[in-house]
Amino acid sequence: MNAATEEHLATNLYYDRTFDCEAAKILPGEYYFTGRSMVIVTVLGSCVAACIRDKVSGIGGMNHFMLPDSGGDAASPMSASMRYGAYAMEVLINQLLKAGARRDNLEAKVFGGGNVLRGFTSMNVGERNARFVLDFLKAEKIRVLAEDLNDVHPRKVYFFPQTGKVLVKKLRQLNNYTLVKREQDYASRLKNNELGGEIDLF
């Protein structure tokens, strides 16, 4: 797998005065997990985020990813884009398990997949992302407790892993240029870095 397409741990940590706790902000292609009492924050357009936690221990995390444009073979279950999405999900799940979460206790809430990027493929990339994340969690037998997917609005998501609480704010009046530019840059990075070799799923 090319380094440019690998998920990596978010490094943007700060103190959130609104919620009076530590916070981690994640960007496209990043994830964060913790067992501490803190909030994980992201802004989603066409990308999706899975908030996954161990309902007993409170160890949880969030990822933020997009399926790269598969060049028309999106219907193939093992297309490169689907393998990338599976990799993005497995990275988060594996990190949670390494941190002490138990697979049997995992539950998820999923967000994003908005139709905010124009001029992608004939099928809306946001819809593909949304369908993928639900299909993946179903296959992994991880219960989805809540979802806010598709629509046309970007979303700001606040996830509190210890309690499982999620706050979602629809960004209706926001100037979306920064978000759209960030997702377009991420999409072109994915497109220009073909998946290399096989991905080891644990």
DABELQUI-V269957 format. One record per backbone hydrogen bond with DSSP energy under -0.5 kcal/mol. CO is the residue of the C=O (numbers start at 1). NH is the residue of the N-H. Records with the same first field share a line. If there is no record, write none. Layout:
CO = NH + NH
//
This chain:
2 = 5 + 6
3 = 6
8 = 31
11 = 13
12 = 25
14 = 16 + 23
15 = 17
16 = 20 + 21
21 = 16
22 = 39
23 = 14
24 = 26 + 41
25 = 12
27 = 30
29 = 8
30 = 64
31 = 10
32 = 62
34 = 60
36 = 38
37 = 22
39 = 24
40 = 159
41 = 26
42 = 157
44 = 155
45 = 114
47 = 113
48 = 65
49 = 51 + 111
50 = 52 + 63
51 = 109
52 = 61
53 = 55 + 107
54 = 58
59 = 54
60 = 34
61 = 52
62 = 32
64 = 29 + 30
65 = 48
70 = 73
73 = 76
76 = 79
79 = 83
80 = 84
81 = 85
82 = 86
83 = 87
84 = 88
85 = 89
86 = 90
87 = 91
88 = 92
89 = 93
90 = 94
91 = 95
92 = 96
93 = 97
94 = 98
95 = 99
96 = 101
97 = 100
102 = 105
103 = 106
105 = 55
106 = 143
107 = 53
108 = 145 + 146
109 = 51
110 = 148
111 = 49
112 = 150
114 = 116
116 = 118
122 = 124
124 = 128
125 = 129
126 = 130
127 = 131
128 = 132
129 = 133
130 = 134
131 = 135
132 = 136
133 = 137
134 = 138
135 = 139
136 = 140
137 = 142
138 = 141
141 = 143
143 = 108 + 145
146 = 110
148 = 112
151 = 115
154 = 171
155 = 44 + 157
156 = 169
157 = 42
158 = 167
159 = 40 + 161
160 = 163 + 164 + 165
165 = 160
167 = 158
168 = 170
169 = 156
170 = 172
171 = 154
174 = 176
175 = 178
176 = 180
177 = 181
178 = 182
179 = 183
180 = 184
181 = 185
182 = 186
183 = 187
184 = 188
185 = 189
186 = 190
187 = 191
188 = 192
189 = 193
190 = 193
192 = 194
198 = 200
199 = 201
//
